[in-house]
Amino acid sequence: MRKITGVIFSDLGQASSFMKLDWVQRALAKSLGFAAFPATLNVRPKTPEDAQVWQNVQNESNEIALRSADDGFCSARLYRIEIHGLGNSRQRKINGAVLLPDVTNYPKDKIEIVAPVRLKEAFGVQDGDQITLEFVN
């Protein structure tokens, strides 16, 4: 079982335009079995050990390819996860995936999460709070 703790942060919001594309929504539903909320939640690994686990997952795990159906967008890789809130979260766990864009110089410490719900609302969290990601096959 591979788990990491991530710290939530806001970013530029660029993923929302990608997540709203029809072909992306269809591909995510087919690959993951759920309709994804049209935005991602960003986290950074909390510790160097968490960052190492994330690197190991990328090297060893069963990824799901998300091939671009539009020349204007990149392909990506998906890694299935269970998302667990910490503390007084309203929700216990939610199935989701890490979406890793296939782009040059993508930040190694940025983890984008897709899920069927808006995770900040579901877990009652905000920037600076922590969540746990458990990578599943």
Residue frames as a rotation matrix with the C-alpha (Angstrom) as fourth column:
MET 1
0.584 0.812 0.000 0.00
0.812 -0.584 0.000 0.00
0.000 0.000 -1.000 0.00
ARG 2
-0.582 -0.782 0.224 1.45
0.790 -0.609 -0.072 3.33
0.193 0.135 0.972 -1.05
LYS 3
0.617 0.766 -0.183 0.18
0.785 -0.581 0.215 6.45
0.059 -0.276 -0.959 0.68
ILE 4
-0.629 -0.739 0.241 1.29
0.670 -0.673 -0.314 10.04
0.394 -0.036 0.918 0.70
THR 5
0.239 0.621 -0.747 0.13
0.778 -0.583 -0.236 13.15
-0.582 -0.525 -0.622 2.50
GLY 6
-0.394 -0.308 0.866 -0.32
0.818 -0.547 0.178 16.21
0.419 0.778 0.468 0.34
VAL 7
-0.458 0.193 -0.868 -0.78
0.461 -0.783 -0.418 19.88
-0.760 -0.591 0.270 1.16
ILE 8
0.320 0.724 0.611 -3.53
0.925 -0.101 -0.366 21.62
-0.203 0.683 -0.702 -0.82
PHE 9
-0.510 -0.434 -0.743 -2.66
0.240 -0.901 0.362 24.73
-0.826 0.006 0.563 -2.85
SER 10
0.698 0.713 -0.067 -4.31
0.203 -0.287 -0.936 26.88
-0.687 0.640 -0.345 -5.51
ASP 11
-0.455 -0.814 0.360 -2.73
0.605 0.013 0.796 27.28
-0.653 0.580 0.487 -8.90
LEU 12
-0.923 -0.056 -0.380 -3.48
-0.192 -0.790 0.582 29.12
-0.333 0.610 0.719 -12.13
GLY 13
-0.030 0.989 0.141 -6.74
-0.300 0.126 -0.946 27.30
-0.954 -0.071 0.293 -12.85
GLN 14
-0.416 -0.212 -0.884 -5.58
-0.895 -0.073 0.439 26.12
-0.158 0.975 -0.160 -16.27
ALA 15
-0.988 -0.001 0.155 -6.75
0.010 0.997 0.072 22.56
-0.154 0.073 -0.985 -15.70
SER 16
-0.285 0.958 0.003 -10.40
0.030 0.012 -0.999 23.59
-0.958 -0.285 -0.033 -15.58
SER 17
0.146 0.326 -0.934 -10.50
-0.894 -0.361 -0.266 24.42
-0.424 0.873 0.239 -19.31
PHE 18
-0.697 -0.461 -0.549 -8.93
-0.638 0.748 0.183 21.02
0.326 0.478 -0.816 -20.07
MET 19
-0.927 0.315 0.201 -11.29
0.104 0.735 -0.670 19.21
-0.359 -0.601 -0.714 -17.68
LYS 20
-0.120 0.943 -0.311 -14.36
-0.341 -0.333 -0.879 20.77
-0.932 0.001 0.361 -19.34
LEU 21
-0.518 -0.130 -0.845 -13.54
-0.854 0.030 0.519 19.37
-0.042 0.991 -0.127 -22.80
ASP 22
0.547 0.837 -0.024 -16.04
-0.834 0.542 -0.099 16.75
-0.070 0.074 0.995 -23.99
TRP 23
0.474 -0.393 -0.788 -13.35
-0.256 0.795 -0.550 14.30
0.843 0.462 0.276 -25.10
VAL 24
-0.661 -0.706 0.256 -11.59
-0.423 0.069 -0.904 14.59
0.620 -0.705 -0.344 -21.73
GLN 25
-0.246 0.659 0.710 -14.80
-0.929 0.049 -0.367 13.98
-0.277 -0.750 0.600 -19.80
ARG 26
0.737 0.519 -0.433 -15.64
-0.642 0.738 -0.209 10.97
0.211 0.432 0.877 -22.02
ALA 27
0.097 -0.799 -0.593 -12.14
-0.202 0.568 -0.798 9.51
0.975 0.197 -0.107 -21.68
LEU 28
-0.725 -0.340 0.599 -12.10
-0.619 -0.061 -0.783 9.98
0.303 -0.938 -0.166 -17.90
ALA 29
0.172 0.876 0.450 -15.53
-0.944 0.278 -0.180 8.37
-0.282 -0.394 0.875 -17.53
LYS 30
0.746 0.069 -0.663 -14.46
-0.419 0.822 -0.386 5.42
0.519 0.565 0.642 -19.67
SER 31
-0.131 -0.936 -0.328 -11.09
-0.133 0.344 -0.929 5.00
0.982 -0.079 -0.170 -17.90
LEU 32
-0.893 -0.319 0.316 -12.14
-0.291 -0.124 -0.949 5.69
0.342 -0.940 0.018 -14.32
GLY 33
-0.540 0.750 -0.382 -15.84
0.701 0.652 0.289 4.82
0.465 -0.112 -0.878 -14.25
PHE 34
0.101 0.624 -0.775 -17.07
0.827 -0.485 -0.284 8.23
-0.553 -0.612 -0.565 -13.09
ALA 35
0.517 0.110 0.849 -17.87
0.598 -0.756 -0.267 11.65
0.612 0.646 -0.457 -14.49
ALA 36
-0.346 -0.792 -0.504 -15.12
0.931 -0.223 -0.288 13.94
0.116 -0.569 0.814 -13.22
PHE 37
0.605 0.373 -0.704 -15.76
0.514 -0.857 -0.012 17.30
-0.608 -0.355 -0.710 -11.59
PRO 38
0.716 -0.263 0.647 -14.51
0.607 -0.222 -0.763 19.85
0.345 0.939 0.001 -14.19
ALA 39
0.550 -0.670 0.498 -11.45
-0.665 -0.712 -0.224 21.00
0.505 -0.208 -0.837 -12.22
THR 40
0.189 -0.554 -0.811 -8.53
0.428 0.790 -0.440 19.46
0.884 -0.264 0.386 -10.37
LEU 41
0.991 -0.064 0.117 -7.37
-0.133 -0.383 0.914 19.76
-0.013 -0.922 -0.388 -6.78
ASN 42
0.353 -0.934 -0.048 -3.67
-0.157 -0.009 -0.988 20.54
0.922 0.356 -0.150 -6.48
VAL 43
0.978 -0.179 0.105 -1.47
-0.083 0.125 0.989 19.17
-0.191 -0.976 0.108 -3.73
ARG 44
0.208 -0.968 -0.138 2.25
-0.686 -0.044 -0.726 19.07
0.697 0.246 -0.674 -3.02
PRO 45
0.287 -0.180 -0.941 3.90
0.490 0.872 -0.018 16.20
0.823 -0.456 0.339 -1.19
LYS 46
0.961 0.173 0.215 4.18
-0.091 -0.539 0.838 17.14
0.261 -0.824 -0.502 2.49
THR 47
0.553 -0.790 0.264 7.58
-0.345 0.072 0.936 15.55
-0.759 -0.609 -0.233 3.15
PRO 48
-0.228 -0.709 -0.667 10.59
-0.965 0.075 0.250 14.38
-0.128 0.701 -0.701 1.13
GLU 49
-0.817 -0.021 0.576 9.41
-0.087 0.992 -0.088 10.83
-0.570 -0.122 -0.812 1.86
ASP 50
0.247 0.963 0.104 6.02
0.156 0.067 -0.986 11.61
-0.956 0.260 -0.134 0.32
ALA 51
0.427 -0.172 -0.888 7.78
-0.810 -0.509 -0.291 13.06
-0.402 0.843 -0.357 -2.74
GLN 52
-0.675 -0.736 -0.051 9.82
-0.700 0.618 0.358 9.86
-0.232 0.277 -0.932 -3.06
VAL 53
-0.434 0.617 0.656 6.70
0.247 0.782 -0.572 7.68
-0.867 -0.086 -0.492 -2.90
TRP 54
0.589 0.660 -0.466 5.16
-0.223 -0.422 -0.879 9.82
-0.777 0.621 -0.102 -5.68
GLN 55
-0.023 -0.685 -0.729 8.28
-0.986 -0.107 0.132 9.32
-0.168 0.721 -0.672 -7.82
ASN 56
-0.837 -0.289 0.465 8.18
-0.292 0.954 0.068 5.57
-0.463 -0.079 -0.883 -7.15
VAL 57
0.057 0.946 0.320 4.52
0.159 0.308 -0.938 5.39
-0.986 0.104 -0.133 -8.15
GLN 58
0.574 0.143 -0.806 5.30
-0.665 -0.493 -0.561 7.07
-0.478 0.858 -0.188 -11.47
ASN 59
-0.345 -0.831 -0.437 8.08
-0.939 0.312 0.148 4.56
0.013 0.461 -0.887 -12.12
GLU 60
-0.966 -0.186 0.180 6.30
-0.222 0.954 -0.202 1.41
-0.134 -0.235 -0.963 -10.94
SER 61
-0.408 0.891 0.202 2.52
-0.165 0.146 -0.976 1.75
-0.898 -0.431 0.087 -11.01
ASN 62
-0.446 0.447 0.775 -0.09
0.871 0.417 0.261 0.75
-0.206 0.792 -0.575 -13.48
GLU 63
-0.680 0.204 -0.705 -0.89
-0.171 -0.978 -0.119 3.99
-0.714 0.040 0.700 -15.19
ILE 64
0.210 0.779 0.590 -3.84
0.760 0.250 -0.600 4.63
-0.615 0.575 -0.540 -17.46
ALA 65
-0.829 -0.532 0.172 -3.04
0.504 -0.580 0.640 6.53
-0.241 0.617 0.749 -20.64
LEU 66
0.356 0.860 -0.366 -5.25
0.448 -0.500 -0.741 9.49
-0.820 0.100 -0.563 -21.49
ARG 67
-0.519 -0.573 0.634 -4.54
0.795 -0.052 0.604 10.10
-0.313 0.818 0.483 -25.18
SER 68
-0.511 0.277 -0.814 -5.26
-0.175 -0.960 -0.217 13.53
-0.842 0.031 0.539 -26.59
ALA 69
0.001 0.591 0.807 -8.09
0.881 0.381 -0.280 13.68
-0.473 0.711 -0.520 -29.12
ASP 70
0.958 0.275 0.082 -7.20
0.285 -0.886 -0.366 17.30
-0.028 0.374 -0.927 -29.91
ASP 71
0.265 -0.933 0.243 -3.86
0.768 0.052 -0.638 18.51
0.583 0.356 0.731 -31.27
GLY 72
0.169 -0.158 0.973 -4.09
-0.231 -0.966 -0.116 21.60
0.958 -0.205 -0.200 -29.07
PHE 73
0.614 0.109 0.782 -3.85
-0.787 0.006 0.617 19.57
0.062 -0.994 0.089 -25.84
CYS 74
-0.478 -0.873 -0.096 -1.33
-0.829 0.484 -0.280 17.16
0.291 -0.054 -0.955 -24.37
SER 75
0.218 0.408 -0.887 -1.83
0.036 0.905 0.425 13.55
0.975 -0.125 0.182 -23.41
ALA 76
0.005 -0.189 0.982 -1.72
-0.952 -0.302 -0.054 12.59
0.307 -0.934 -0.181 -19.75
ARG 77
-0.579 -0.157 -0.800 -1.32
0.078 0.966 -0.247 9.65
0.812 -0.205 -0.547 -17.41
LEU 78
0.311 0.746 0.589 -3.80
-0.721 -0.219 0.658 8.65
0.620 -0.629 0.469 -14.72
TYR 79
-0.770 -0.487 -0.413 -3.04
-0.039 0.682 -0.731 6.88
0.637 -0.546 -0.544 -11.45
ARG 80
0.266 0.946 -0.185 -6.01
0.135 0.154 0.979 5.50
0.954 -0.286 -0.087 -9.48
ILE 81
-0.854 -0.502 0.137 -6.23
-0.038 -0.203 -0.978 6.69
0.519 -0.841 0.154 -5.87
GLU 82
0.307 0.832 -0.462 -8.43
0.820 0.015 0.572 6.75
0.483 -0.555 -0.677 -2.81
ILE 83
-0.420 -0.368 0.830 -8.53
-0.003 -0.914 -0.407 10.22
0.907 -0.174 0.383 -1.29
HIS 84
0.141 0.383 -0.913 -8.83
0.908 0.317 0.274 10.49
0.394 -0.868 -0.303 2.48
GLY 85
0.388 0.046 0.921 -9.54
-0.155 -0.981 0.114 13.69
0.909 -0.187 -0.374 4.36
LEU 86
-0.564 -0.615 -0.552 -7.78
0.520 0.254 -0.815 14.40
0.641 -0.747 0.177 7.64
GLY 87
-0.995 0.088 0.038 -9.23
-0.085 -0.617 -0.783 15.62
-0.045 -0.782 0.621 10.89
ASN 88
-0.439 0.898 -0.028 -12.87
0.010 -0.027 -1.000 16.66
-0.898 -0.439 0.003 10.88
SER 89
-0.915 0.084 -0.395 -13.54
-0.404 -0.180 0.897 16.07
0.004 0.980 0.199 7.20
ARG 90
-0.061 0.994 0.086 -17.17
-0.898 -0.017 -0.440 15.53
-0.436 -0.104 0.894 6.24
GLN 91
0.752 0.261 -0.605 -16.31
-0.591 0.674 -0.442 12.63
0.293 0.690 0.662 3.96
ARG 92
0.655 -0.514 0.554 -14.29
-0.170 0.615 0.770 9.50
-0.737 -0.598 0.315 4.76
LYS 93
-0.510 -0.831 0.223 -12.89
0.097 0.201 0.975 8.57
-0.855 0.518 -0.022 1.33
ILE 94
0.634 0.610 -0.476 -13.50
-0.409 -0.258 -0.875 9.29
-0.657 0.749 0.086 -2.33
ASN 95
0.194 -0.543 0.817 -12.21
0.723 0.642 0.255 7.36
-0.663 0.541 0.517 -5.34
GLY 96
0.819 0.008 -0.574 -10.30
-0.302 -0.845 -0.442 9.47
-0.489 0.535 -0.689 -7.83
ALA 97
0.591 -0.688 0.420 -7.10
0.807 0.505 -0.308 9.67
0.000 0.521 0.854 -9.83
VAL 98
0.066 -0.668 -0.742 -3.95
0.078 -0.738 0.671 11.70
-0.995 -0.102 0.003 -10.16
LEU 99
0.888 0.173 0.425 -3.79
0.441 -0.067 -0.895 13.32
-0.126 0.983 -0.136 -13.60
LEU 100
0.097 -0.942 -0.322 -0.20
0.220 -0.295 0.930 13.83
-0.971 -0.161 0.179 -14.73
PRO 101
0.898 0.248 -0.363 0.06
-0.251 -0.386 -0.887 15.86
-0.360 0.888 -0.285 -17.96
ASP 102
0.350 -0.788 0.507 2.72
0.834 0.508 0.215 14.73
-0.427 0.347 0.835 -20.44
VAL 103
0.931 -0.090 0.352 4.42
0.096 -0.873 -0.478 18.11
0.351 0.479 -0.805 -20.77
THR 104
0.013 -0.999 -0.050 8.06
0.629 0.047 -0.776 19.14
0.777 -0.021 0.629 -20.62
ASN 105
-0.801 -0.513 0.309 9.17
0.078 -0.601 -0.795 20.70
0.594 -0.613 0.521 -17.32
TYR 106
0.370 0.927 0.056 5.97
-0.072 -0.032 0.997 19.82
0.926 -0.373 0.055 -15.47
PRO 107
-0.060 -0.451 0.891 6.66
-0.901 -0.360 -0.243 20.51
0.430 -0.817 -0.384 -11.75
LYS 108
-0.523 -0.239 -0.818 7.72
-0.026 0.964 -0.265 17.33
0.852 -0.117 -0.511 -9.95
ASP 109
-0.962 0.114 -0.247 6.02
0.257 0.090 -0.962 18.48
-0.087 -0.989 -0.115 -6.76
LYS 110
-0.515 0.838 -0.181 2.62
-0.828 -0.541 -0.149 19.24
-0.223 0.073 0.972 -8.31
ILE 111
-0.931 0.325 0.166 -0.04
0.336 0.941 0.045 16.56
-0.142 0.098 -0.985 -8.05
GLU 112
-0.626 0.763 -0.157 -3.39
-0.773 -0.584 0.246 17.20
0.096 0.276 0.956 -9.76
ILE 113
-0.875 0.363 0.319 -6.34
0.160 0.840 -0.518 15.17
-0.457 -0.402 -0.793 -8.53
VAL 114
-0.581 0.781 -0.230 -9.53
-0.606 -0.226 0.763 14.40
0.544 0.583 0.604 -10.43
ALA 115
-0.922 0.382 0.063 -12.64
0.206 0.621 -0.757 13.12
-0.328 -0.685 -0.651 -8.67
PRO 116
-0.439 0.826 0.353 -16.39
0.780 0.156 0.607 12.90
0.447 0.541 -0.712 -9.21
VAL 117
0.698 0.655 -0.290 -16.98
0.706 -0.559 0.434 15.79
0.123 -0.508 -0.853 -6.76
ARG 118
0.380 -0.558 0.738 -15.41
-0.237 -0.830 -0.505 19.10
0.894 0.017 -0.448 -5.79
LEU 119
0.048 -0.434 -0.900 -12.97
0.642 0.703 -0.305 17.80
0.765 -0.563 0.312 -3.20
LYS 120
-0.868 -0.366 0.336 -12.59
0.018 -0.698 -0.716 21.03
0.497 -0.615 0.612 -1.21
GLU 121
-0.168 0.896 0.411 -16.33
-0.875 -0.327 0.356 20.97
0.454 -0.300 0.839 -0.51
ALA 122
0.491 0.408 -0.770 -16.58
-0.165 0.911 0.378 17.22
0.855 -0.059 0.515 0.04
PHE 123
-0.003 -0.601 -0.799 -13.78
0.783 0.496 -0.376 17.22
0.622 -0.627 0.469 2.61
GLY 124
0.923 0.376 -0.081 -14.37
0.352 -0.738 0.576 20.73
0.157 -0.560 -0.813 3.99
VAL 125
0.175 -0.953 -0.245 -10.75
0.816 0.001 0.578 21.71
-0.551 -0.302 0.778 3.29
GLN 126
0.991 0.039 -0.128 -8.92
-0.030 -0.871 -0.491 24.74
-0.131 0.490 -0.862 1.96
ASP 127
0.478 -0.878 0.029 -5.44
-0.054 -0.063 -0.997 25.76
0.877 0.475 -0.078 0.84
GLY 128
-0.263 -0.707 0.656 -2.84
-0.806 -0.212 -0.552 24.70
0.530 -0.674 -0.514 3.39
ASP 129
0.416 0.464 0.782 -4.88
-0.796 0.601 0.067 21.73
-0.439 -0.651 0.619 4.65
GLN 130
-0.689 -0.723 -0.050 -3.75
-0.690 0.634 0.349 18.15
-0.220 0.275 -0.936 4.15
ILE 131
0.641 0.767 -0.031 -5.25
-0.752 0.619 -0.227 15.08
-0.155 0.169 0.973 2.52
THR 132
-0.298 -0.689 0.661 -3.97
-0.429 0.715 0.552 11.54
-0.853 -0.119 -0.509 2.15
LEU 133
0.351 0.305 -0.885 -3.72
-0.932 0.207 -0.299 9.80
0.092 0.929 0.357 -1.21
GLU 134
-0.053 -0.323 0.945 -3.60
-0.339 0.896 0.287 6.02
-0.939 -0.306 -0.157 -1.35
PHE 135
-0.308 -0.149 -0.939 -2.50
-0.951 0.014 0.310 4.64
-0.033 0.989 -0.146 -4.71
VAL 136
0.116 0.467 0.876 -4.51
-0.304 0.857 -0.417 1.61
-0.945 -0.218 0.241 -5.83
ASN 137
-0.883 -0.469 0.033 -4.24
-0.142 0.332 0.932 -0.68
-0.448 0.818 -0.360 -8.84
